[in-house]
Amino acid sequence: MSRIKKALERAKAQGTASGRQEQPGLQQASPAANTEELSRLRYFRTKVIDIPREVFIKNRIVTVLEEHPVTDEFKLLRTQILNLTRDTGRNTIQVSGFDPGEGKSMIALNLAVSMARDTRQTTLLVDVDFRRPSIHSLLGLPDDTSGLKQYFENQLELEDCFINPGIDKLTILPAGGRMQDSTEVVGSARMEALVSELKRRYPERYIIFDSPGLNVCPDPLVFSQYVDGVILVARSDFTKTESIKAGVSLLPREKLLGTVLNDSRWQEAMAYSQTY
C-alpha cells in the first residue's frame, strides 16, 4: 500500500474517531511529502466548487492561463517571495494596499494561484478584509458564502469554511461577510491563535492573507503582527505618493517583503513586482 493511501486512510479513521477531521482542508502523507504525493492530494471536508475558467478571466485572475504574458509576472513575484522566505520557514504572507481601489485582492488571488501551481507547496488564501471582503466575488461565489465570520461567531467549525475552487493544491478561506467590530476580531487572541495554527499545521504550505489597505483602517497594521511578511500593492496613476509614504511608515521595516505595482501601463501588463 502506498504512503499516500495509508495516510489518507489514517486521516479518515482519525476523523471518524473524533467526530470531525483533525486536519482542516488538505490531508497529506507527511511534512516531507514529495512532488508526486503533493499532486495526489485529496479533499475531505473541504468543499470543492469548480469555478469556471471564464469567471477567473473575467475578474483578471489570469494566472489560470499558462500562456498569458502576465502569468510570467506573477511567476517572477512568486520566485522572489520564495527566495526570501522558503529557507527560513516564513510561510505567512499578508497582502495589503494603501487605499481602496488598488486591486490588492486581485493581486492576492493571482499570487495564490501561482503559488499553488509551484510543485513544492500547497497554498491557502484567507480573506481577512472584513470591511470589504471580495475574494468570494472574484471567484463568482455568492455574498452569503460562509467563512471566518461564521467561525468567529461560533456558527461553524473552521473546517466547514474551506473551499477548493477547482485548482489543485489551492484552498480558499472566505471572510464570510462584513463585520462591524473587525478591528476587535482581528486583534483578538483567537485570531492570533488561528494564524499560528494555520502556520504550524503544514510547514510546506504558504498562507496568503488578503487584508485592507494600511490607510483605510487599523486592521491591517494589527494583523501584521501575526505574519512573517507583508506585500504592499499600489496602483499605477492611482495611488498617491503621500499615501505610500504614510502607509510604509506604519510597518516595521523587517516585515516589508516588497511592493507590487498594479495596472502598469508602460509595461502593458497588470502587475509588476519589486522586492527589497
C-alpha positions in Angstrom: 0.0 0.0 0.0 1.4 3.4 -1.0 2.4 6.1 1.6 -0.3 8.5 0.4 -3.0 5.8 0.5 -2.0 4.8 4.1 -2.1 8.4 5.1 -5.5 9.0 3.6 -7.0 6.0 5.4 -5.4 7.0 8.6 -6.8 10.5 8.3 -10.3 9.1 7.6 -10.1 6.9 10.7 -9.0 9.8 12.9 -11.9 11.9 11.6 -14.4 9.2 12.4 -13.0 8.7 15.9 -13.0 12.4 16.8 -16.3 13.3 15.1 -14.6 15.8 12.8 -11.5 15.9 10.7 -8.4 16.8 12.7 -6.7 18.4 9.7 -8.5 21.5 8.1 -8.8 21.2 4.4 -6.0 19.2 2.8 -4.7 15.8 4.0 -1.1 15.0 3.2 1.1 12.0 3.7 3.8 13.7 5.8 5.6 17.0 6.2 8.2 15.6 3.8 5.7 14.7 1.1 7.4 14.6 -2.3 6.2 16.2 -5.5 4.3 13.0 -6.6 2.4 12.9 -3.4 1.5 16.6 -3.5 0.0 16.1 -6.9 -2.3 13.4 -5.5 -3.8 15.4 -2.7 -7.5 14.7 -1.9 -10.1 16.9 -0.2 -12.3 15.7 2.6 -14.4 18.3 4.4 -13.2 21.0 2.1 -16.0 21.9 -0.3 -14.9 21.5 -3.9 -16.5 24.2 -6.2 -15.2 24.1 -9.7 -15.1 27.7 -10.7 -15.4 28.1 -14.5 -12.3 29.4 -16.2 -14.4 32.2 -17.7 -15.0 33.6 -14.2 -11.3 33.8 -13.4 -10.6 35.5 -16.7 -13.4 38.0 -16.4 -12.1 39.0 -12.9 -8.5 39.3 -14.2 -7.2 36.2 -12.4 -5.0 35.4 -15.4 -2.6 33.0 -13.7 -5.0 30.2 -14.6 -3.7 30.8 -18.2 -0.2 29.5 -18.7 0.2 31.3 -22.0 -0.9 34.8 -20.7 2.1 37.3 -20.5 1.1 38.5 -17.0 1.3 34.9 -15.7 5.1 35.2 -16.0 5.0 38.4 -14.0 3.3 36.5 -11.1 5.8 33.7 -11.5 8.6 36.3 -11.0 6.8 37.6 -7.9 6.3 34.1 -6.6 10.0 33.3 -7.2 11.1 36.4 -5.4 8.9 35.6 -2.4 10.0 32.0 -2.2 13.7 33.1 -2.4 13.1 35.5 0.5 11.1 33.2 2.7 11.4 29.4 2.0 14.7 28.7 3.7 13.6 30.4 6.9 10.1 28.9 7.1 8.4 32.3 6.7 5.2 31.0 5.1 2.6 33.5 6.2 2.3 36.4 3.8 -0.1 39.4 4.2 -1.1 41.3 1.0 -2.3 44.8 1.7 -2.5 48.1 -0.1 -2.8 51.8 0.8 -6.2 53.0 -0.3 -9.4 51.4 -1.7 -9.5 50.5 -5.4 -5.9 49.4 -5.9 -6.6 45.8 -6.8 -4.9 44.2 -3.8 -7.4 41.3 -3.7 -6.9 40.6 -7.4 -3.2 40.5 -6.8 -3.6 38.2 -3.8 -5.7 35.7 -5.7 -3.4 35.7 -8.7 -0.4 35.2 -6.4 -2.2 32.3 -4.6 -3.0 30.6 -7.9 0.6 31.0 -9.0 2.0 29.7 -5.7 -0.3 26.7 -5.8 1.0 25.8 -9.3 4.5 25.5 -7.9 5.2 21.9 -7.2 6.8 22.2 -3.8 4.0 23.6 -1.7 0.2 24.0 -1.2 -1.4 27.3 -0.8 -4.2 28.7 1.4 -5.7 32.1 0.6 -7.5 33.7 3.6 -9.8 36.8 3.3 -9.3 38.9 6.4 -10.7 42.1 4.9 -13.9 42.2 7.0 -14.6 45.8 5.9 -14.9 45.0 2.2 -14.4 41.2 1.6 -14.0 40.4 -2.1 -12.2 37.1 -2.6 -15.6 35.3 -2.9 -16.8 37.8 -5.5 -13.6 37.3 -7.6 -14.5 33.6 -7.6 -18.1 34.2 -8.6 -19.4 33.0 -5.2 -22.5 34.5 -3.6 -22.3 37.1 -0.8 -23.6 34.6 1.7 -20.7 32.2 1.3 -19.7 31.1 4.8 -16.2 31.8 6.1 -14.3 33.3 9.1 -17.3 35.5 10.2 -19.3 32.3 10.9 -16.3 30.7 12.6 -15.7 33.7 15.0 -19.5 33.8 15.7 -19.3 30.1 16.6 -21.8 29.1 13.9 -19.4 26.8 12.0 -16.3 24.8 12.6 -13.3 26.2 10.7 -13.0 23.0 8.6 -16.5 23.7 7.2 -15.4 27.0 5.8 -12.7 25.8 3.4 -13.3 25.8 -0.3 -11.3 24.4 -3.2 -12.0 26.3 -6.4 -11.1 23.5 -8.7 -7.4 24.4 -8.7 -5.1 21.7 -7.4 -3.3 22.5 -4.1 -5.3 25.7 -3.6 -7.7 26.3 -0.7 -9.8 29.4 0.0 -11.0 30.6 3.4 -13.5 33.4 2.7 -14.3 36.2 5.0 -17.9 35.2 5.3 -19.2 38.8 5.2 -18.6 42.2 6.8 -18.0 42.6 10.5 -18.8 45.8 12.4 -16.2 45.0 15.1 -13.5 43.9 12.6 -10.6 45.6 14.5 -11.5 43.8 17.7 -11.8 40.5 15.9 -8.5 40.9 14.1 -6.8 41.9 17.3 -8.3 39.1 19.4 -6.3 36.3 20.9 -8.4 33.8 18.9 -7.3 35.4 15.6 -3.7 35.3 16.7 -4.1 31.6 17.7 -5.8 30.8 14.3 -2.9 32.3 12.3 -0.4 30.5 14.5 -2.3 27.2 14.0 -2.5 27.6 10.2 1.2 28.4 10.0 2.2 25.4 12.2 0.0 22.7 10.8 1.6 22.4 7.3 5.2 23.5 7.1 5.2 23.2 3.3 2.0 25.3 2.8 2.1 29.0 2.2 -0.8 31.1 3.7 -1.7 34.3 1.9 -3.9 36.8 3.8 -5.8 39.4 1.9 -6.2 42.5 4.2 -7.5 46.1 3.9 -5.3 49.0 2.9 -3.0 50.4 5.5 -4.6 53.9 5.2 -8.1 52.5 5.3 -8.4 51.2 8.9 -6.3 49.8 11.8 -7.0 46.2 10.9 -4.0 45.5 8.5 -1.5 47.0 10.9 -2.9 44.9 13.8 -2.9 41.8 11.7 0.7 42.4 10.5 1.9 41.4 14.0 0.9 37.8 13.3 2.5 37.2 9.8 6.1 36.7 8.6 6.0 39.3 5.9 3.9 41.9 4.1 3.5 42.6 0.3 2.0 46.1 -0.4 0.1 46.8 -3.6 0.0 50.2 -5.2 -1.9 51.1 -8.5 -0.2 53.0 -11.3 -1.6 56.5 -11.8 -3.9 56.0 -8.9 -2.1 55.6 -5.5 -0.7 58.9 -4.3 2.9 59.3 -3.2 1.6 60.7 0.1 -0.5 57.5 0.7 2.6 55.3 0.0 4.8 57.2 2.4 2.1 57.2 5.1 1.4 53.5 4.8 5.0 52.3 4.6 5.9 54.4 7.7 3.4 52.3 9.7 5.0 49.0 9.1 8.2 47.7 10.8 10.9 47.6 8.2 11.6 43.9 8.7 8.0 43.0 7.8 8.0 44.5 4.4 8.9 42.0 1.7 8.3 44.3 -1.2 5.7 46.1 -3.4 3.6 45.3 -6.4 2.7 48.0 -8.9 -0.7 47.1 -10.3 -2.1 48.2 -13.7 1.3 49.2 -15.0 0.6 50.7 -18.5 4.2 51.2 -19.5 4.6 47.5 -19.4 1.2 46.8 -21.0 0.7 44.3 -18.1 -1.4 44.2 -15.0 1.3 43.8 -12.4 5.0 44.5 -11.8 6.8 43.2 -8.8 9.7 44.7 -6.9 11.1 43.2 -3.7 13.5 44.9 -1.3 
